[in-house]
Amino acid sequence: MAQLRTCVCGQSGQPYRKDLMSAHCQLTGVQPVFGNHVSHSHRRTRRRWSPNIQQRRYWVPSEGRFVKLTLSARAIKTIDKIGIERAVARIRARGERI
């Protein structure tokens, strides 16, 4: 879900709103995974693997409106397979608000 944050612009000092999108899938719940980058000399530094998150807009016939979803690439294929109605039901069962 997008989170609104009020920031101050560096040059003018005027506040502005910035939408922040968390990197998680609304259907599958996949989130970034953290681990170590291991160099040739076996030095370990922290890194993160981000999921392939996309924003898609789907028409939901039962509600008569479009819904904008934040989905992983795998979840997009799942929606193609099971349909948007069942996918929306799964998202709501997880407690997500659409």
C-alpha positions as CSV (number, residue, x, y, z in Angstrom):
1,M,0.0,0.0,0.0
2,A,1.3,3.5,-0.8
3,Q,2.2,5.7,2.1
4,L,2.1,9.5,2.0
5,R,5.0,11.4,3.4
6,T,5.5,15.1,3.7
7,C,9.0,16.2,2.7
8,V,10.7,19.6,2.4
9,C,12.2,20.5,-0.9
10,G,16.0,21.2,-0.7
11,Q,16.1,24.4,-2.7
12,S,12.9,26.2,-2.0
13,G,12.1,24.8,1.4
14,Q,8.5,24.2,0.4
15,P,6.7,21.0,1.6
16,Y,5.6,18.5,-1.0
17,R,3.9,15.1,-0.9
18,K,5.7,12.0,-2.0
19,D,4.0,8.7,-2.6
20,L,6.1,5.8,-1.3
21,M,5.3,2.3,-2.6
22,S,6.3,-0.7,-0.5
23,A,7.9,-3.5,-2.4
24,H,5.4,-6.2,-1.7
25,C,2.8,-8.1,-3.7
26,Q,-0.8,-7.7,-2.7
27,L,-1.8,-11.2,-4.0
28,T,1.1,-13.4,-3.0
29,G,2.6,-11.3,-0.2
30,V,6.2,-11.7,-1.6
31,Q,8.6,-9.2,-0.1
32,P,12.3,-8.3,-0.5
33,V,14.7,-10.9,0.8
34,F,17.9,-9.9,2.6
35,G,21.3,-11.7,2.6
36,N,25.0,-11.3,1.9
37,H,26.9,-10.5,-1.2
38,V,30.0,-12.7,-1.0
39,S,33.1,-11.4,-3.0
40,H,35.9,-13.5,-4.4
41,S,37.8,-13.0,-1.2
42,H,34.7,-14.1,0.8
43,R,34.1,-10.7,2.3
44,R,30.4,-10.4,3.1
45,T,28.4,-7.2,2.7
46,R,24.6,-6.9,3.2
47,R,22.4,-6.9,0.1
48,R,18.7,-7.2,-0.8
49,W,16.9,-9.1,-3.5
50,S,13.8,-7.2,-4.6
51,P,10.8,-8.9,-6.1
52,N,9.7,-7.9,-9.7
53,I,6.8,-5.6,-8.6
54,Q,4.5,-4.1,-11.2
55,Q,1.4,-1.9,-11.0
56,R,-1.5,-3.2,-13.0
57,R,-5.1,-1.9,-13.4
58,Y,-7.8,-4.5,-13.8
59,W,-11.5,-4.2,-14.5
60,V,-13.6,-6.0,-11.9
61,P,-17.1,-6.6,-13.5
62,S,-18.8,-7.5,-10.2
63,E,-17.9,-4.1,-8.7
64,G,-18.2,-2.2,-12.0
65,R,-14.9,-0.4,-11.5
66,F,-11.2,-0.6,-12.1
67,V,-8.8,-1.6,-9.3
68,K,-5.1,-0.8,-9.3
69,L,-3.0,-3.6,-7.8
70,T,0.7,-3.8,-6.9
71,L,1.7,-7.3,-8.1
72,S,4.7,-9.5,-8.6
73,A,5.3,-11.0,-12.1
74,R,4.2,-14.4,-10.8
75,A,0.9,-12.9,-9.4
76,I,0.1,-11.4,-12.8
77,K,0.4,-14.9,-14.3
78,T,-1.8,-16.2,-11.5
79,I,-4.5,-13.6,-12.3
80,D,-4.4,-14.7,-15.9
81,K,-5.0,-18.2,-14.8
82,I,-7.6,-17.9,-12.1
83,G,-9.3,-14.7,-13.1
84,I,-9.6,-11.3,-11.4
85,E,-12.7,-12.1,-9.3
86,R,-11.0,-15.0,-7.5
87,A,-7.8,-13.0,-7.1
88,V,-9.6,-10.1,-5.5
89,A,-11.3,-12.5,-3.1
90,R,-7.9,-13.9,-2.1
91,I,-6.5,-10.4,-1.6
92,R,-9.4,-9.5,0.7
93,A,-9.0,-12.8,2.5
94,R,-5.4,-11.8,3.3
95,G,-6.8,-8.6,4.9
96,E,-5.6,-6.2,2.2
97,R,-7.8,-3.2,1.3
98,I,-8.5,-2.6,-2.4
